[in-house]
């Protein structure tokens, strides 16, 4: 049975900031195993001040994270890079490297497995991975990754393998490259423009082009379908409705 009595004197003992540090301390018999359990089960929003390094470390220990989680981590870690505490800044730098390395390794693996340029599943995965890598990268290299992603989308198009999600990704890539007019041309060519996912995308394009009237009209078209929208889409629509008031 776990014994948390050591917390009573915690102020006078070494307090690890991450689960890995607590584990190493426990292995060296500097702290009881309860320290690992406490840090490993602590629940707190990642971006809540003061930043909980243990929570970041816990999330980062998962081998596969979605884009939204990675973006949140990068935002928090970028702030920590400027921390006056050298240990915290180093933790942030190492964590950012972990996230970036995971993407580059996945891309390398996908490229190595691309035996034929007609393997549309791998082409699709490469486009998605490059797009996500671009999203977590500021600066000029971001555009390089976006163009790489677009290149794989073009390959899918030549194979006539563009699916709904590929079209959505294409438009998002163009928006990220500030090519909103090209993004609109793709939207205008869609056969099923009444599809909810396309309507949502069309709103993003209209907003990027500063067409607030168009955004409002699209909001009005989506409101009757509120109950059919998932939670994320409802939150998205609420955001745009508030933004056009």
C-alpha positions in Angstrom: 0.0 0.0 0.0 1.2 3.5 -0.8 2.3 5.8 2.0 2.1 9.5 1.4 3.5 10.5 4.8 6.6 11.8 3.2 4.6 14.8 1.9 4.4 16.2 5.4 8.1 17.0 5.3 8.2 17.7 1.5 9.3 21.2 2.0 12.6 20.0 3.4 13.3 17.3 0.8 14.3 17.3 -2.9 11.2 17.9 -5.1 11.4 16.5 -8.6 9.6 18.5 -11.3 8.9 15.7 -13.7 7.9 12.0 -13.6 11.2 10.9 -15.1 13.1 12.8 -12.5 11.0 11.3 -9.7 11.6 7.8 -11.1 15.3 8.3 -11.2 15.3 9.7 -7.6 13.2 6.7 -6.5 15.6 4.3 -8.2 18.5 5.9 -6.3 16.5 5.7 -3.1 16.4 9.4 -2.7 12.6 9.5 -2.7 9.9 6.9 -2.2 7.9 5.5 -5.1 4.9 7.6 -4.0 6.7 10.7 -5.5 6.3 9.0 -9.0 2.7 8.1 -8.4 1.9 11.7 -7.3 3.5 13.3 -10.3 2.2 10.7 -12.7 -1.5 11.1 -11.6 -1.5 14.9 -11.1 -4.2 16.6 -13.3 -3.9 20.2 -14.3 -4.4 22.2 -17.5 -1.0 22.4 -19.3 -1.2 26.1 -19.9 -2.3 27.1 -16.4 0.1 29.3 -14.5 2.3 28.3 -12.8 3.2 25.8 -15.5 3.3 22.2 -14.2 6.4 20.6 -15.7 5.3 17.2 -14.4 2.0 17.5 -16.3 3.9 18.4 -19.5 6.3 15.5 -19.0 3.4 13.1 -18.5 1.6 14.1 -21.7 4.8 14.1 -23.6 5.5 10.5 -22.5 2.7 9.4 -24.8 4.2 8.3 -28.1 1.4 9.5 -30.3 -0.2 13.0 -29.7 -2.7 14.8 -31.9 -1.9 18.1 -33.5 -4.0 20.2 -31.1 -2.1 18.7 -28.2 1.3 19.3 -29.9 0.4 22.9 -30.6 -0.6 23.5 -27.0 2.7 21.9 -25.8 4.7 24.0 -28.3 3.0 27.2 -27.1 3.7 26.4 -23.4 7.3 25.2 -24.1 8.2 28.2 -26.2 7.3 30.4 -23.2 9.4 28.2 -20.9 12.4 28.6 -23.2 12.7 32.2 -21.8 12.5 31.1 -18.2 15.2 32.5 -15.9 15.7 29.0 -14.4 18.2 27.2 -16.6 16.9 23.8 -15.7 13.4 24.8 -16.8 14.7 26.3 -20.1 16.6 23.1 -20.8 13.6 21.0 -20.1 11.6 23.1 -22.6 14.3 22.8 -25.3 14.6 19.0 -24.9 10.8 18.6 -25.0 10.5 20.7 -28.1 13.2 18.5 -29.7 11.2 15.4 -28.7 8.1 16.7 -30.5 10.0 17.7 -33.7 12.0 14.5 -33.8 8.8 12.4 -33.6 7.5 14.1 -36.7 10.8 13.8 -38.7 11.2 10.1 -37.8 7.6 9.4 -38.9 8.3 11.2 -42.2 11.5 9.3 -42.7 9.8 6.0 -42.0 7.0 6.8 -44.4 9.4 7.8 -47.2 11.4 4.6 -46.7 8.2 2.6 -47.1 7.2 4.4 -50.2 8.2 1.8 -52.7 5.9 3.1 -55.5 4.7 6.6 -56.0 1.2 5.2 -56.5 0.9 4.2 -52.8 -1.8 6.8 -52.0 -2.1 5.9 -48.4 1.5 6.7 -47.7 1.3 9.9 -49.8 -1.7 11.0 -47.8 0.1 10.3 -44.5 3.2 12.2 -45.7 1.0 15.2 -46.6 -0.6 15.2 -43.2 2.7 14.8 -41.3 4.4 17.6 -43.2 1.4 19.9 -42.6 1.4 19.2 -38.9 5.2 19.7 -38.7 4.7 23.1 -40.4 2.0 24.0 -37.9 4.4 23.6 -34.9 7.2 25.5 -36.7 7.4 29.3 -36.9 9.6 31.1 -39.4 10.6 30.4 -43.0 11.0 26.6 -42.6 7.3 26.5 -42.0 6.6 27.4 -45.7 9.0 24.7 -46.8 7.1 22.0 -44.9 3.8 23.4 -46.3 5.1 23.1 -49.8 6.2 19.6 -49.2 2.8 18.7 -47.9 1.2 20.3 -51.0 3.5 18.3 -53.3 2.1 15.1 -51.9 -1.4 16.4 -52.3 -0.6 17.1 -56.0 0.6 13.5 -56.3 -2.7 12.3 -54.9 -4.6 14.4 -57.3 -2.7 13.0 -60.3 -3.6 9.5 -59.1 -7.3 10.7 -58.8 -7.2 9.7 -55.1 -8.2 13.0 -53.5 -10.8 12.3 -50.8 -12.9 14.7 -48.7 -10.2 15.1 -46.0 -7.5 15.6 -48.7 -9.5 18.5 -50.1 -9.9 20.0 -46.6 -6.1 19.6 -46.0 -5.4 21.3 -49.4 -7.4 24.3 -48.5 -5.8 24.5 -45.1 -2.3 24.4 -46.6 -3.2 27.2 -49.0 -4.6 29.3 -46.2 -1.4 28.7 -44.2 0.6 29.9 -47.2 -1.6 33.0 -47.4 -3.0 31.9 -50.7 -6.6 32.6 -49.8 -7.7 33.3 -53.4 -6.5 29.9 -54.5 -8.3 28.3 -51.5 -11.5 30.0 -52.5 -11.2 28.7 -56.1 -11.0 25.2 -54.8 -14.1 25.8 -52.6 -16.0 27.2 -55.6 -15.3 24.1 -57.6 -16.6 21.7 -54.9 -19.6 19.7 -56.1 -21.0 19.1 -52.6 -20.7 22.6 -51.0 -23.6 22.0 -48.7 -21.6 19.3 -46.8 -21.1 20.6 -43.2 -17.4 20.1 -43.2 -17.0 22.1 -46.4 -19.3 24.8 -45.1 -17.1 25.1 -42.1 -14.0 25.3 -44.3 -15.6 27.9 -46.5 -16.1 30.1 -43.4 -12.4 29.9 -42.7 -11.6 30.9 -46.2 -14.1 33.8 -46.1 -12.6 35.0 -42.8 -9.1 34.8 -44.2 -10.2 36.9 -47.1 -11.8 39.4 -44.7 -15.2 38.7 -46.1 -17.1 39.2 -42.9 -20.5 39.3 -44.7 -19.7 35.9 -46.3 -18.8 34.5 -42.8 -22.1 35.8 -41.4 -24.1 34.2 -44.3 -22.4 30.9 -43.7 -23.0 31.1 -40.0 -26.7 31.5 -40.8 -26.7 28.5 -43.1 -25.1 26.3 -40.4 -27.3 27.4 -37.5 -30.2 25.1 -38.5 -27.8 22.1 -38.4 -26.6 22.8 -34.9 -27.8 19.5 -33.5 -26.0 17.6 -36.2 -22.7 19.2 -35.5 -20.2 17.5 -33.2 -18.9 19.3 -30.1 -15.9 20.7 -31.8 -17.9 22.0 -34.7 -20.4 23.6 -32.3 -17.6 25.4 -30.5 -16.2 26.5 -33.8 -19.5 27.9 -35.0 -20.0 29.7 -31.7 -16.6 31.3 -32.1 -17.5 32.6 -35.5 -20.9 33.8 -34.4 -19.3 35.8 -31.6 -16.6 37.1 -33.9 -19.1 38.6 -36.4 -21.3 40.4 -33.9 
